[in-house]
């Protein structure tokens, strides 16, 4: 089953659906979950993918809720997630399915080779990483696509173009819908790693990706990603490691508070963590009870440094713009 969450995606959706129709692998169903679009996205589904199942909602309930609805509606062994602002190449799904067929049972998901829509010679995302500052990064972003020809293990796949085992998604209870949007795929990847699952990058599974085809307003983005970063770290990481890496984690929060240059939105994000504390406590109990890794193994999952400009570099760039 290929699941496409949509929110006002008319500019991109037709090309995405047409690219799916051109896949060499044919044994799949399509589920489109429309998050209360106010454009003609639903009409495009009927026109370009008449066999697809359309789940239409009256309001935007978020990326996580949309993909979970598609996962629950699907009845297949494998589940692919695909952003509406993508164009998968004809062999994309065939190569992912073959790779998962040949993978060990502890491989929960596969990441695609996501290329920049404007320049397919440049990488958009080849899997995500997470640092001890709480920074999630796109592996290979901005680098030459020719440098990423080898399949290898990654921290987590980007849900914009990935293939999952349905059993894996069911065991993890899908994506955390309290996130609404942003970092929910990194959160799922982290929770899966703590249960002993692994993920692979498949370089032959190529997808063109526009990125932010339906992004939220900047202030809401900052509020959500700030909140979600804190929730993800607090609910999943063992207490001893949270204490050991407290300076790095604190630095990360200060860094992003400054880097986003939207202090009120960031502060609102931190305050929005408070109503979720009961959920965090419940989730922590379940996650730590099912932990399959040693503390040393968990510590190695996250990178020691984040792939972001320093605060000095940010200040220099800000000053140059002001001049």
ZASETOR-355617 format. One record per residue (C-alpha): residue number from 1; z, y, x. Coordinates in steps of 0.1 Angstrom, whole numbers, plus 5000, padded with zeros to 4 digits. Layout:
N
<mivex n="NUM" zz="Z" yy="Y" xx="X"/>
...
END
This chain:
323
<mivex n="1" zz="5000" yy="5000" xx="5000"/>
<mivex n="2" zz="4991" yy="5035" xx="5013"/>
<mivex n="3" zz="5014" yy="5062" xx="4999"/>
<mivex n="4" zz="5003" yy="5098" xx="5000"/>
<mivex n="5" zz="5029" yy="5124" xx="4990"/>
<mivex n="6" zz="5012" yy="5156" xx="4977"/>
<mivex n="7" zz="5024" yy="5191" xx="4970"/>
<mivex n="8" zz="4996" yy="5217" xx="4964"/>
<mivex n="9" zz="4973" yy="5198" xx="4986"/>
<mivex n="10" zz="4939" yy="5207" xx="4971"/>
<mivex n="11" zz="4926" yy="5221" xx="5004"/>
<mivex n="12" zz="4930" yy="5188" xx="5022"/>
<mivex n="13" zz="4935" yy="5160" xx="4997"/>
<mivex n="14" zz="4898" yy="5152" xx="4989"/>
<mivex n="15" zz="4889" yy="5147" xx="5026"/>
<mivex n="16" zz="4920" yy="5125" xx="5030"/>
<mivex n="17" zz="4911" yy="5103" xx="5000"/>
<mivex n="18" zz="4874" yy="5101" xx="5011"/>
<mivex n="19" zz="4885" yy="5089" xx="5046"/>
<mivex n="20" zz="4907" yy="5062" xx="5030"/>
<mivex n="21" zz="4877" yy="5051" xx="5010"/>
<mivex n="22" zz="4858" yy="5046" xx="5042"/>
<mivex n="23" zz="4883" yy="5023" xx="5059"/>
<mivex n="24" zz="4869" yy="4991" xx="5073"/>
<mivex n="25" zz="4901" yy="4973" xx="5061"/>
<mivex n="26" zz="4898" yy="4970" xx="5023"/>
<mivex n="27" zz="4928" yy="4950" xx="5012"/>
<mivex n="28" zz="4950" yy="4979" xx="5002"/>
<mivex n="29" zz="4962" yy="4999" xx="4972"/>
<mivex n="30" zz="4968" yy="5037" xx="4971"/>
<mivex n="31" zz="4997" yy="5054" xx="4955"/>
<mivex n="32" zz="4997" yy="5092" xx="4953"/>
<mivex n="33" zz="5030" yy="5109" xx="4944"/>
<mivex n="34" zz="5024" yy="5145" xx="4932"/>
<mivex n="35" zz="5054" yy="5167" xx="4937"/>
<mivex n="36" zz="5048" yy="5192" xx="4909"/>
<mivex n="37" zz="5016" yy="5207" xx="4923"/>
<mivex n="38" zz="5003" yy="5238" xx="4906"/>
<mivex n="39" zz="4967" yy="5235" xx="4920"/>
<mivex n="40" zz="4941" yy="5209" xx="4911"/>
<mivex n="41" zz="4955" yy="5181" xx="4933"/>
<mivex n="42" zz="4958" yy="5157" xx="4904"/>
<mivex n="43" zz="4922" yy="5162" xx="4893"/>
<mivex n="44" zz="4911" yy="5155" xx="4929"/>
<mivex n="45" zz="4929" yy="5122" xx="4928"/>
<mivex n="46" zz="4910" yy="5112" xx="4896"/>
<mivex n="47" zz="4878" yy="5123" xx="4912"/>
<mivex n="48" zz="4881" yy="5109" xx="4947"/>
<mivex n="49" zz="4903" yy="5079" xx="4942"/>
<mivex n="50" zz="4900" yy="5067" xx="4906"/>
<mivex n="51" zz="4916" yy="5034" xx="4914"/>
<mivex n="52" zz="4947" yy="5050" xx="4928"/>
<mivex n="53" zz="4981" yy="5050" xx="4911"/>
<mivex n="54" zz="4992" yy="5086" xx="4904"/>
<mivex n="55" zz="5029" yy="5093" xx="4900"/>
<mivex n="56" zz="5031" yy="5129" xx="4887"/>
<mivex n="57" zz="5063" yy="5149" xx="4887"/>
<mivex n="58" zz="5070" yy="5182" xx="4870"/>
<mivex n="59" zz="5087" yy="5197" xx="4900"/>
<mivex n="60" zz="5089" yy="5193" xx="4938"/>
<mivex n="61" zz="5116" yy="5167" xx="4945"/>
<mivex n="62" zz="5108" yy="5166" xx="4982"/>
<mivex n="63" zz="5090" yy="5144" xx="5007"/>
<mivex n="64" zz="5117" yy="5118" xx="5009"/>
<mivex n="65" zz="5120" yy="5113" xx="4972"/>
<mivex n="66" zz="5082" yy="5111" xx="4968"/>
<mivex n="67" zz="5077" yy="5084" xx="4995"/>
<mivex n="68" zz="5107" yy="5064" xx="4982"/>
<mivex n="69" zz="5091" yy="5064" xx="4947"/>
<mivex n="70" zz="5059" yy="5051" xx="4962"/>
<mivex n="71" zz="5077" yy="5025" xx="4982"/>
<mivex n="72" zz="5095" yy="5013" xx="4951"/>
<mivex n="73" zz="5063" yy="5011" xx="4931"/>
<mivex n="74" zz="5045" yy="4992" xx="4958"/>
<mivex n="75" zz="5044" yy="4954" xx="4959"/>
<mivex n="76" zz="5029" yy="4947" xx="4993"/>
<mivex n="77" zz="5043" yy="4933" xx="5025"/>
<mivex n="78" zz="5033" yy="4964" xx="5045"/>
<mivex n="79" zz="5035" yy="5001" xx="5035"/>
<mivex n="80" zz="5015" yy="5029" xx="5051"/>
<mivex n="81" zz="5026" yy="5065" xx="5048"/>
<mivex n="82" zz="4999" yy="5092" xx="5051"/>
<mivex n="83" zz="5001" yy="5130" xx="5049"/>
<mivex n="84" zz="4977" yy="5147" xx="5026"/>
<mivex n="85" zz="4964" yy="5169" xx="5054"/>
<mivex n="86" zz="4951" yy="5140" xx="5075"/>
<mivex n="87" zz="4918" yy="5122" xx="5079"/>
<mivex n="88" zz="4922" yy="5087" xx="5092"/>
<mivex n="89" zz="4893" yy="5073" xx="5112"/>
<mivex n="90" zz="4876" yy="5042" xx="5098"/>
<mivex n="91" zz="4895" yy="5016" xx="5119"/>
<mivex n="92" zz="4929" yy="5033" xx="5114"/>
<mivex n="93" zz="4943" yy="5009" xx="5089"/>
<mivex n="94" zz="4927" yy="4978" xx="5103"/>
<mivex n="95" zz="4942" yy="4984" xx="5137"/>
<mivex n="96" zz="4976" yy="4991" xx="5124"/>
<mivex n="97" zz="4976" yy="4960" xx="5102"/>
<mivex n="98" zz="4964" yy="4938" xx="5131"/>
<mivex n="99" zz="4991" yy="4952" xx="5154"/>
<mivex n="100" zz="5019" yy="4946" xx="5129"/>
<mivex n="101" zz="5006" yy="4911" xx="5122"/>
<mivex n="102" zz="5009" yy="4904" xx="5159"/>
<mivex n="103" zz="5042" yy="4920" xx="5164"/>
<mivex n="104" zz="5077" yy="4904" xx="5166"/>
<mivex n="105" zz="5099" yy="4905" xx="5135"/>
<mivex n="106" zz="5121" yy="4932" xx="5150"/>
<mivex n="107" zz="5092" yy="4957" xx="5150"/>
<mivex n="108" zz="5099" yy="4977" xx="5119"/>
<mivex n="109" zz="5071" yy="5002" xx="5120"/>
<mivex n="110" zz="5041" yy="5014" xx="5140"/>
<mivex n="111" zz="5031" yy="5049" xx="5149"/>
<mivex n="112" zz="4995" yy="5062" xx="5148"/>
<mivex n="113" zz="4977" yy="5083" xx="5174"/>
<mivex n="114" zz="4977" yy="5116" xx="5155"/>
<mivex n="115" zz="4951" yy="5141" xx="5168"/>
<mivex n="116" zz="4948" yy="5178" xx="5161"/>
<mivex n="117" zz="4923" yy="5184" xx="5133"/>
<mivex n="118" zz="4910" yy="5215" xx="5151"/>
<mivex n="119" zz="4905" yy="5198" xx="5184"/>
<mivex n="120" zz="4906" yy="5159" xx="5183"/>
<mivex n="121" zz="4907" yy="5158" xx="5221"/>
<mivex n="122" zz="4943" yy="5171" xx="5219"/>
<mivex n="123" zz="4973" yy="5151" xx="5207"/>
<mivex n="124" zz="4994" yy="5162" xx="5178"/>
<mivex n="125" zz="5019" yy="5133" xx="5177"/>
<mivex n="126" zz="5021" yy="5098" xx="5193"/>
<mivex n="127" zz="5056" yy="5091" xx="5180"/>
<mivex n="128" zz="5088" yy="5111" xx="5179"/>
<mivex n="129" zz="5118" yy="5114" xx="5202"/>
<mivex n="130" zz="5153" yy="5127" xx="5198"/>
<mivex n="131" zz="5175" yy="5145" xx="5224"/>
<mivex n="132" zz="5212" yy="5147" xx="5227"/>
<mivex n="133" zz="5209" yy="5184" xx="5218"/>
<mivex n="134" zz="5196" yy="5172" xx="5184"/>
<mivex n="135" zz="5160" yy="5182" xx="5191"/>
<mivex n="136" zz="5132" yy="5161" xx="5176"/>
<mivex n="137" zz="5100" yy="5163" xx="5196"/>
<mivex n="138" zz="5064" yy="5151" xx="5190"/>
<mivex n="139" zz="5055" yy="5128" xx="5218"/>
<mivex n="140" zz="5024" yy="5140" xx="5237"/>
<mivex n="141" zz="5020" yy="5172" xx="5215"/>
<mivex n="142" zz="4993" yy="5195" xx="5231"/>
<mivex n="143" zz="4983" yy="5170" xx="5258"/>
<mivex n="144" zz="4950" yy="5154" xx="5263"/>
<mivex n="145" zz="4943" yy="5124" xx="5240"/>
<mivex n="146" zz="4927" yy="5106" xx="5269"/>
<mivex n="147" zz="4961" yy="5102" xx="5285"/>
<mivex n="148" zz="4975" yy="5081" xx="5256"/>
<mivex n="149" zz="4955" yy="5049" xx="5257"/>
<mivex n="150" zz="4984" yy="5024" xx="5261"/>
<mivex n="151" zz="5005" yy="5009" xx="5234"/>
<mivex n="152" zz="5042" yy="5012" xx="5241"/>
<mivex n="153" zz="5076" yy="5013" xx="5225"/>
<mivex n="154" zz="5087" yy="5046" xx="5211"/>
<mivex n="155" zz="5119" yy="5061" xx="5196"/>
<mivex n="156" zz="5105" yy="5065" xx="5161"/>
<mivex n="157" zz="5071" yy="5069" xx="5143"/>
<mivex n="158" zz="5061" yy="5101" xx="5126"/>
<mivex n="159" zz="5059" yy="5094" xx="5088"/>
<mivex n="160" zz="5027" yy="5115" xx="5086"/>
<mivex n="161" zz="5007" yy="5084" xx="5095"/>
<mivex n="162" zz="5027" yy="5052" xx="5100"/>
<mivex n="163" zz="5028" yy="5016" xx="5089"/>
<mivex n="164" zz="5061" yy="5000" xx="5079"/>
<mivex n="165" zz="5073" yy="4966" xx="5070"/>
<mivex n="166" zz="5084" yy="4968" xx="5034"/>
<mivex n="167" zz="5114" yy="4946" xx="5043"/>
<mivex n="168" zz="5125" yy="4971" xx="5069"/>
<mivex n="169" zz="5123" yy="5000" xx="5043"/>
<mivex n="170" zz="5142" yy="4980" xx="5018"/>
<mivex n="171" zz="5169" yy="4971" xx="5043"/>
<mivex n="172" zz="5174" yy="5007" xx="5053"/>
<mivex n="173" zz="5173" yy="5019" xx="5016"/>
<mivex n="174" zz="5142" yy="5040" xx="5024"/>
<mivex n="175" zz="5144" yy="5077" xx="5034"/>
<mivex n="176" zz="5175" yy="5098" xx="5027"/>
<mivex n="177" zz="5165" yy="5118" xx="4997"/>
<mivex n="178" zz="5193" yy="5144" xx="5004"/>
<mivex n="179" zz="5171" yy="5156" xx="5033"/>
<mivex n="180" zz="5144" yy="5168" xx="5008"/>
<mivex n="181" zz="5121" yy="5175" xx="5037"/>
<mivex n="182" zz="5120" yy="5176" xx="5075"/>
<mivex n="183" zz="5136" yy="5151" xx="5099"/>
<mivex n="184" zz="5138" yy="5123" xx="5073"/>
<mivex n="185" zz="5115" yy="5101" xx="5093"/>
<mivex n="186" zz="5135" yy="5107" xx="5125"/>
<mivex n="187" zz="5167" yy="5099" xx="5106"/>
<mivex n="188" zz="5151" yy="5067" xx="5093"/>
<mivex n="189" zz="5139" yy="5058" xx="5128"/>
<mivex n="190" zz="5174" yy="5063" xx="5142"/>
<mivex n="191" zz="5191" yy="5043" xx="5115"/>
<mivex n="192" zz="5166" yy="5015" xx="5121"/>
<mivex n="193" zz="5172" yy="5015" xx="5159"/>
<mivex n="194" zz="5209" yy="5012" xx="5153"/>
<mivex n="195" zz="5202" yy="4981" xx="5133"/>
<mivex n="196" zz="5183" yy="4966" xx="5162"/>
<mivex n="197" zz="5147" yy="4974" xx="5150"/>
<mivex n="198" zz="5120" yy="4987" xx="5174"/>
<mivex n="199" zz="5088" yy="5007" xx="5169"/>
<mivex n="200" zz="5054" yy="5007" xx="5187"/>
<mivex n="201" zz="5027" yy="5032" xx="5193"/>
<mivex n="202" zz="4992" yy="5020" xx="5184"/>
<mivex n="203" zz="4966" yy="5041" xx="5203"/>
<mivex n="204" zz="4936" yy="5026" xx="5185"/>
<mivex n="205" zz="4950" yy="5038" xx="5151"/>
<mivex n="206" zz="4936" yy="5074" xx="5151"/>
<mivex n="207" zz="4942" yy="5100" xx="5125"/>
<mivex n="208" zz="4932" yy="5137" xx="5125"/>
<mivex n="209" zz="4961" yy="5159" xx="5114"/>
<mivex n="210" zz="4961" yy="5195" xx="5103"/>
<mivex n="211" zz="4999" yy="5199" xx="5103"/>
<mivex n="212" zz="5019" yy="5220" xx="5078"/>
<mivex n="213" zz="4993" yy="5216" xx="5052"/>
<mivex n="214" zz="5020" yy="5223" xx="5026"/>
<mivex n="215" zz="5048" yy="5239" xx="5046"/>
<mivex n="216" zz="5077" yy="5256" xx="5029"/>
<mivex n="217" zz="5085" yy="5293" xx="5034"/>
<mivex n="218" zz="5100" yy="5299" xx="5069"/>
<mivex n="219" zz="5135" yy="5308" xx="5057"/>
<mivex n="220" zz="5138" yy="5276" xx="5037"/>
<mivex n="221" zz="5123" yy="5255" xx="5065"/>
<mivex n="222" zz="5150" yy="5268" xx="5089"/>
<mivex n="223" zz="5178" yy="5262" xx="5063"/>
<mivex n="224" zz="5166" yy="5226" xx="5057"/>
<mivex n="225" zz="5159" yy="5216" xx="5092"/>
<mivex n="226" zz="5193" yy="5231" xx="5104"/>
<mivex n="227" zz="5212" yy="5212" xx="5077"/>
<mivex n="228" zz="5193" yy="5180" xx="5082"/>
<mivex n="229" zz="5197" yy="5179" xx="5120"/>
<mivex n="230" zz="5235" yy="5181" xx="5116"/>
<mivex n="231" zz="5236" yy="5155" xx="5088"/>
<mivex n="232" zz="5215" yy="5131" xx="5108"/>
<mivex n="233" zz="5237" yy="5133" xx="5139"/>
<mivex n="234" zz="5270" yy="5132" xx="5121"/>
<mivex n="235" zz="5262" yy="5102" xx="5099"/>
<mivex n="236" zz="5245" yy="5080" xx="5124"/>
<mivex n="237" zz="5259" yy="5084" xx="5160"/>
<mivex n="238" zz="5291" yy="5066" xx="5170"/>
<mivex n="239" zz="5322" yy="5088" xx="5172"/>
<mivex n="240" zz="5327" yy="5081" xx="5209"/>
<mivex n="241" zz="5292" yy="5093" xx="5218"/>
<mivex n="242" zz="5295" yy="5124" xx="5196"/>
<mivex n="243" zz="5326" yy="5133" xx="5216"/>
<mivex n="244" zz="5310" yy="5125" xx="5249"/>
<mivex n="245" zz="5279" yy="5145" xx="5242"/>
<mivex n="246" zz="5297" yy="5173" xx="5223"/>
<mivex n="247" zz="5286" yy="5200" xx="5249"/>
<mivex n="248" zz="5249" yy="5191" xx="5246"/>
<mivex n="249" zz="5251" yy="5188" xx="5208"/>
<mivex n="250" zz="5269" yy="5222" xx="5205"/>
<mivex n="251" zz="5243" yy="5238" xx="5229"/>
<mivex n="252" zz="5215" yy="5225" xx="5207"/>
<mivex n="253" zz="5230" yy="5241" xx="5176"/>
<mivex n="254" zz="5234" yy="5274" xx="5194"/>
<mivex n="255" zz="5199" yy="5271" xx="5209"/>
<mivex n="256" zz="5182" yy="5267" xx="5175"/>
<mivex n="257" zz="5203" yy="5293" xx="5159"/>
<mivex n="258" zz="5189" yy="5318" xx="5184"/>
<mivex n="259" zz="5154" yy="5303" xx="5187"/>
<mivex n="260" zz="5146" yy="5304" xx="5150"/>
<mivex n="261" zz="5155" yy="5341" xx="5148"/>
<mivex n="262" zz="5166" yy="5337" xx="5112"/>
<mivex n="263" zz="5204" yy="5338" xx="5115"/>
<mivex n="264" zz="5211" yy="5340" xx="5078"/>
<mivex n="265" zz="5189" yy="5310" xx="5070"/>
<mivex n="266" zz="5204" yy="5290" xx="5099"/>
<mivex n="267" zz="5239" yy="5299" xx="5087"/>
<mivex n="268" zz="5230" yy="5288" xx="5052"/>
<mivex n="269" zz="5218" yy="5255" xx="5067"/>
<mivex n="270" zz="5252" yy="5249" xx="5084"/>
<mivex n="271" zz="5271" yy="5258" xx="5052"/>
<mivex n="272" zz="5248" yy="5234" xx="5032"/>
<mivex n="273" zz="5263" yy="5205" xx="5053"/>
<mivex n="274" zz="5296" yy="5209" xx="5035"/>
<mivex n="275" zz="5286" yy="5196" xx="5001"/>
<mivex n="276" zz="5271" yy="5166" xx="5018"/>
<mivex n="277" zz="5303" yy="5156" xx="5037"/>
<mivex n="278" zz="5311" yy="5128" xx="5012"/>
<mivex n="279" zz="5276" yy="5114" xx="5016"/>
<mivex n="280" zz="5280" yy="5116" xx="5054"/>
<mivex n="281" zz="5313" yy="5098" xx="5054"/>
<mivex n="282" zz="5299" yy="5070" xx="5031"/>
<mivex n="283" zz="5267" yy="5067" xx="5052"/>
<mivex n="284" zz="5287" yy="5066" xx="5085"/>
<mivex n="285" zz="5308" yy="5037" xx="5073"/>
<mivex n="286" zz="5277" yy="5017" xx="5063"/>
<mivex n="287" zz="5257" yy="5026" xx="5095"/>
<mivex n="288" zz="5286" yy="5018" xx="5119"/>
<mivex n="289" zz="5294" yy="4985" xx="5101"/>
<mivex n="290" zz="5258" yy="4974" xx="5106"/>
<mivex n="291" zz="5255" yy="4986" xx="5142"/>
<mivex n="292" zz="5236" yy="4960" xx="5164"/>
<mivex n="293" zz="5236" yy="4979" xx="5197"/>
<mivex n="294" zz="5262" yy="4986" xx="5223"/>
<mivex n="295" zz="5273" yy="5022" xx="5230"/>
<mivex n="296" zz="5253" yy="5021" xx="5262"/>
<mivex n="297" zz="5222" yy="5011" xx="5244"/>
<mivex n="298" zz="5227" yy="5038" xx="5217"/>
<mivex n="299" zz="5232" yy="5064" xx="5244"/>
<mivex n="300" zz="5199" yy="5055" xx="5260"/>
<mivex n="301" zz="5180" yy="5059" xx="5227"/>
<mivex n="302" zz="5183" yy="5097" xx="5229"/>
<mivex n="303" zz="5168" yy="5118" xx="5257"/>
<mivex n="304" zz="5192" yy="5138" xx="5279"/>
<mivex n="305" zz="5171" yy="5170" xx="5277"/>
<mivex n="306" zz="5151" yy="5185" xx="5250"/>
<mivex n="307" zz="5114" yy="5194" xx="5253"/>
<mivex n="308" zz="5118" yy="5231" xx="5243"/>
<mivex n="309" zz="5115" yy="5264" xx="5262"/>
<mivex n="310" zz="5147" yy="5277" xx="5277"/>
<mivex n="311" zz="5166" yy="5306" xx="5261"/>
<mivex n="312" zz="5155" yy="5327" xx="5290"/>
<mivex n="313" zz="5119" yy="5319" xx="5284"/>
<mivex n="314" zz="5123" yy="5327" xx="5247"/>
<mivex n="315" zz="5139" yy="5360" xx="5255"/>
<mivex n="316" zz="5111" yy="5369" xx="5279"/>
<mivex n="317" zz="5084" yy="5360" xx="5253"/>
<mivex n="318" zz="5103" yy="5381" xx="5227"/>
<mivex n="319" zz="5104" yy="5410" xx="5250"/>
<mivex n="320" zz="5067" yy="5408" xx="5258"/>
<mivex n="321" zz="5059" yy="5408" xx="5221"/>
<mivex n="322" zz="5080" yy="5439" xx="5216"/>
<mivex n="323" zz="5063" yy="5457" xx="5245"/>
END
